[in-house]
């Protein structure tokens, strides 16, 4: 019968276990140290997450503002497009309007052509009325001060008096606005 107890192999094993545990205890921080380290780590993680949240919030706000600007800009462009969508059609109709005015001016003032002139005036007024309903407006020119934003000078004449200088004395081709935007510049004669 063998004696129960520690054999040399077991003693070495126990000794090794004790040494390893002792080494762990020396190198391993205590519970308080673990708490301090983990609190520091937690604070660092929280600070990093707050910075990340702030960055994401800033990106979101910028993206939202960009989208709002885009939405407003496209809405404004759409309204302007609707206002001026008919610009090409109306521009192509302006020479017809000019021809009507020239034809009415060319009729003699006698009784034999009065009914023809009245009929042409009626058609002209209806035609112009349709264009006006679609936003066409005549640029007032005669007697106004010359303005390069809405007038185009085709000739200069000497002014008869000081009051006429820089003002428009004749219009060779009427100018028009379409919904407040210059559609065609007025071609004018300016007194100098």
DRENKE-424670 format. One record per residue (C-alpha): residue number from 1; residue in three letters; x, y, z. Coordinates in steps of 0.2 Angstrom, whole numbers. Layout:
<recs>
<k=NUM, r=Ala, u=X, v=Y, w=Z> $
...
</recs>
This chain:
<recs>
<k=1, r=Unk, u=0, v=0, w=0> $
<k=2, r=Unk, u=6, v=17, w=-5> $
<k=3, r=Unk, u=4, v=32, w=6> $
<k=4, r=Unk, u=-8, v=45, w=1> $
<k=5, r=Unk, u=0, v=61, w=0> $
<k=6, r=Unk, u=11, v=72, w=-11> $
<k=7, r=Unk, u=22, v=63, w=-23> $
<k=8, r=Unk, u=37, v=72, w=-30> $
<k=9, r=Unk, u=27, v=75, w=-46> $
<k=10, r=Unk, u=12, v=82, w=-37> $
<k=11, r=Unk, u=23, v=93, w=-27> $
<k=12, r=Unk, u=31, v=101, w=-42> $
<k=13, r=Unk, u=14, v=103, w=-50> $
<k=14, r=Unk, u=8, v=112, w=-34> $
<k=15, r=Unk, u=23, v=123, w=-33> $
<k=16, r=Unk, u=21, v=128, w=-51> $
<k=17, r=Unk, u=3, v=132, w=-48> $
<k=18, r=Unk, u=8, v=143, w=-33> $
<k=19, r=Unk, u=21, v=152, w=-43> $
<k=20, r=Unk, u=10, v=155, w=-57> $
<k=21, r=Unk, u=-4, v=162, w=-46> $
<k=22, r=Unk, u=9, v=173, w=-37> $
<k=23, r=Unk, u=15, v=180, w=-54> $
<k=24, r=Unk, u=-3, v=183, w=-59> $
<k=25, r=Unk, u=-6, v=192, w=-43> $
<k=26, r=Unk, u=9, v=203, w=-45> $
<k=27, r=Unk, u=6, v=207, w=-63> $
<k=28, r=Unk, u=-13, v=208, w=-63> $
<k=29, r=Unk, u=-21, v=224, w=-57> $
<k=30, r=Unk, u=-32, v=223, w=-42> $
<k=31, r=Unk, u=-51, v=226, w=-44> $
<k=32, r=Unk, u=-49, v=244, w=-40> $
<k=33, r=Unk, u=-36, v=246, w=-53> $
<k=34, r=Unk, u=-47, v=237, w=-65> $
<k=35, r=Unk, u=-61, v=249, w=-62> $
<k=36, r=Unk, u=-50, v=264, w=-64> $
<k=37, r=Unk, u=-43, v=258, w=-80> $
<k=38, r=Unk, u=-60, v=253, w=-87> $
<k=39, r=Unk, u=-68, v=270, w=-82> $
<k=40, r=Unk, u=-54, v=278, w=-91> $
<k=41, r=Unk, u=-57, v=267, w=-106> $
<k=42, r=Unk, u=-76, v=270, w=-105> $
<k=43, r=Unk, u=-73, v=289, w=-104> $
<k=44, r=Unk, u=-62, v=288, w=-119> $
<k=45, r=Unk, u=-75, v=278, w=-129> $
<k=46, r=Unk, u=-89, v=289, w=-124> $
<k=47, r=Unk, u=-79, v=305, w=-129> $
<k=48, r=Unk, u=-75, v=296, w=-146> $
<k=49, r=Unk, u=-93, v=292, w=-148> $
<k=50, r=Unk, u=-99, v=310, w=-144> $
<k=51, r=Unk, u=-86, v=316, w=-157> $
<k=52, r=Unk, u=-93, v=303, w=-169> $
<k=53, r=Unk, u=-111, v=308, w=-165> $
<k=54, r=Unk, u=-107, v=327, w=-168> $
<k=55, r=Unk, u=-98, v=323, w=-184> $
<k=56, r=Unk, u=-113, v=313, w=-190> $
<k=57, r=Unk, u=-125, v=326, w=-184> $
<k=58, r=Unk, u=-116, v=340, w=-193> $
<k=59, r=Unk, u=-115, v=329, w=-209> $
<k=60, r=Unk, u=-134, v=326, w=-208> $
<k=61, r=Unk, u=-138, v=345, w=-205> $
<k=62, r=Unk, u=-127, v=350, w=-220> $
<k=63, r=Unk, u=-135, v=336, w=-231> $
<k=64, r=Unk, u=-152, v=342, w=-226> $
<k=65, r=Unk, u=-148, v=360, w=-229> $
<k=66, r=Unk, u=-141, v=355, w=-246> $
<k=67, r=Unk, u=-157, v=346, w=-250> $
<k=68, r=Unk, u=-168, v=361, w=-245> $
<k=69, r=Unk, u=-157, v=372, w=-256> $
<k=70, r=Unk, u=-159, v=360, w=-270> $
<k=71, r=Unk, u=-178, v=359, w=-268> $
<k=72, r=Unk, u=-180, v=377, w=-267> $
<k=73, r=Unk, u=-169, v=380, w=-282> $
<k=74, r=Unk, u=-178, v=367, w=-293> $
<k=75, r=Unk, u=-195, v=374, w=-288> $
<k=76, r=Unk, u=-189, v=392, w=-293> $
<k=77, r=Unk, u=-182, v=385, w=-309> $
<k=78, r=Unk, u=-198, v=376, w=-313> $
<k=79, r=Unk, u=-209, v=392, w=-310> $
<k=80, r=Unk, u=-197, v=402, w=-321> $
<k=81, r=Unk, u=-198, v=388, w=-334> $
<k=82, r=Unk, u=-217, v=388, w=-333> $
<k=83, r=Unk, u=-217, v=407, w=-335> $
<k=84, r=Unk, u=-205, v=408, w=-350> $
<k=85, r=Unk, u=-210, v=391, w=-358> $
<k=86, r=Unk, u=-220, v=400, w=-371> $
<k=87, r=Unk, u=-206, v=412, w=-375> $
<k=88, r=Unk, u=-201, v=404, w=-391> $
<k=89, r=Unk, u=-218, v=403, w=-397> $
<k=90, r=Unk, u=-222, v=421, w=-393> $
<k=91, r=Unk, u=-206, v=427, w=-400> $
<k=92, r=Unk, u=-210, v=419, w=-416> $
<k=93, r=Unk, u=-227, v=428, w=-416> $
<k=94, r=Unk, u=-220, v=445, w=-413> $
<k=95, r=Unk, u=-216, v=449, w=-431> $
<k=96, r=Unk, u=-235, v=445, w=-435> $
<k=97, r=Unk, u=-240, v=458, w=-422> $
<k=98, r=Unk, u=-228, v=470, w=-430> $
<k=99, r=Unk, u=-235, v=467, w=-447> $
<k=100, r=Unk, u=-253, v=470, w=-441> $
<k=101, r=Unk, u=-248, v=487, w=-434> $
<k=102, r=Unk, u=-239, v=492, w=-450> $
<k=103, r=Unk, u=-255, v=486, w=-460> $
<k=104, r=Unk, u=-267, v=496, w=-449> $
<k=105, r=Unk, u=-255, v=511, w=-451> $
<k=106, r=Unk, u=-255, v=509, w=-470> $
<k=107, r=Unk, u=-274, v=510, w=-472> $
<k=108, r=Unk, u=-280, v=527, w=-479> $
<k=109, r=Unk, u=-293, v=536, w=-469> $
<k=110, r=Unk, u=-308, v=536, w=-481> $
<k=111, r=Unk, u=-325, v=528, w=-480> $
<k=112, r=Unk, u=-322, v=515, w=-493> $
<k=113, r=Unk, u=-309, v=506, w=-483> $
<k=114, r=Unk, u=-315, v=509, w=-466> $
<k=115, r=Unk, u=-324, v=493, w=-463> $
<k=116, r=Unk, u=-308, v=483, w=-469> $
<k=117, r=Unk, u=-298, v=493, w=-457> $
<k=118, r=Unk, u=-310, v=490, w=-443> $
<k=119, r=Unk, u=-310, v=472, w=-446> $
<k=120, r=Unk, u=-291, v=471, w=-446> $
<k=121, r=Unk, u=-291, v=481, w=-430> $
<k=122, r=Unk, u=-303, v=469, w=-422> $
<k=123, r=Unk, u=-292, v=454, w=-427> $
<k=124, r=Unk, u=-276, v=464, w=-421> $
<k=125, r=Unk, u=-284, v=467, w=-404> $
<k=126, r=Unk, u=-289, v=449, w=-401> $
<k=127, r=Unk, u=-272, v=443, w=-406> $
<k=128, r=Unk, u=-263, v=455, w=-395> $
<k=129, r=Unk, u=-276, v=451, w=-381> $
<k=130, r=Unk, u=-271, v=433, w=-382> $
<k=131, r=Unk, u=-252, v=437, w=-381> $
<k=132, r=Unk, u=-255, v=449, w=-366> $
<k=133, r=Unk, u=-265, v=435, w=-357> $
<k=134, r=Unk, u=-249, v=425, w=-359> $
<k=135, r=Unk, u=-238, v=438, w=-350> $
<k=136, r=Unk, u=-233, v=449, w=-365> $
<k=137, r=Unk, u=-231, v=467, w=-361> $
<k=138, r=Unk, u=-225, v=482, w=-372> $
<k=139, r=Unk, u=-209, v=491, w=-366> $
<k=140, r=Unk, u=-214, v=510, w=-365> $
<k=141, r=Unk, u=-200, v=519, w=-375> $
<k=142, r=Unk, u=-205, v=536, w=-383> $
<k=143, r=Unk, u=-200, v=550, w=-371> $
<k=144, r=Unk, u=-192, v=539, w=-359> $
<k=145, r=Unk, u=-173, v=540, w=-354> $
<k=146, r=Unk, u=-163, v=528, w=-364> $
<k=147, r=Unk, u=-159, v=512, w=-354> $
<k=148, r=Unk, u=-147, v=499, w=-361> $
<k=149, r=Unk, u=-156, v=485, w=-351> $
<k=150, r=Unk, u=-172, v=487, w=-361> $
<k=151, r=Unk, u=-167, v=497, w=-377> $
<k=152, r=Unk, u=-156, v=495, w=-392> $
<k=153, r=Unk, u=-151, v=512, w=-400> $
<k=154, r=Unk, u=-151, v=510, w=-419> $
<k=155, r=Unk, u=-148, v=529, w=-422> $
<k=156, r=Unk, u=-144, v=545, w=-414> $
<k=157, r=Unk, u=-151, v=562, w=-419> $
<k=158, r=Unk, u=-146, v=579, w=-412> $
<k=159, r=Unk, u=-158, v=585, w=-398> $
<k=160, r=Unk, u=-169, v=600, w=-402> $
<k=161, r=Unk, u=-168, v=606, w=-384> $
<k=162, r=Unk, u=-159, v=601, w=-368> $
<k=163, r=Unk, u=-174, v=592, w=-361> $
<k=164, r=Unk, u=-173, v=579, w=-375> $
<k=165, r=Unk, u=-155, v=575, w=-373> $
<k=166, r=Unk, u=-153, v=556, w=-368> $
<k=167, r=Unk, u=-171, v=553, w=-372> $
<k=168, r=Unk, u=-180, v=542, w=-385> $
<k=169, r=Unk, u=-188, v=551, w=-399> $
<k=170, r=Unk, u=-193, v=537, w=-410> $
<k=171, r=Unk, u=-196, v=518, w=-410> $
<k=172, r=Unk, u=-191, v=508, w=-425> $
<k=173, r=Unk, u=-197, v=491, w=-418> $
<k=174, r=Unk, u=-206, v=489, w=-401> $
<k=175, r=Unk, u=-199, v=479, w=-387> $
<k=176, r=Unk, u=-208, v=467, w=-376> $
<k=177, r=Unk, u=-207, v=459, w=-359> $
<k=178, r=Unk, u=-213, v=442, w=-355> $
<k=179, r=Unk, u=-218, v=440, w=-337> $
<k=180, r=Unk, u=-206, v=454, w=-332> $
<k=181, r=Unk, u=-191, v=447, w=-342> $
<k=182, r=Unk, u=-186, v=456, w=-358> $
<k=183, r=Unk, u=-191, v=446, w=-373> $
<k=184, r=Unk, u=-186, v=458, w=-386> $
<k=185, r=Unk, u=-177, v=474, w=-384> $
<k=186, r=Unk, u=-185, v=490, w=-391> $
<k=187, r=Unk, u=-175, v=497, w=-406> $
<k=188, r=Unk, u=-175, v=516, w=-404> $
<k=189, r=Unk, u=-168, v=532, w=-410> $
<k=190, r=Unk, u=-160, v=543, w=-396> $
<k=191, r=Unk, u=-158, v=562, w=-395> $
<k=192, r=Unk, u=-140, v=568, w=-391> $
</recs>
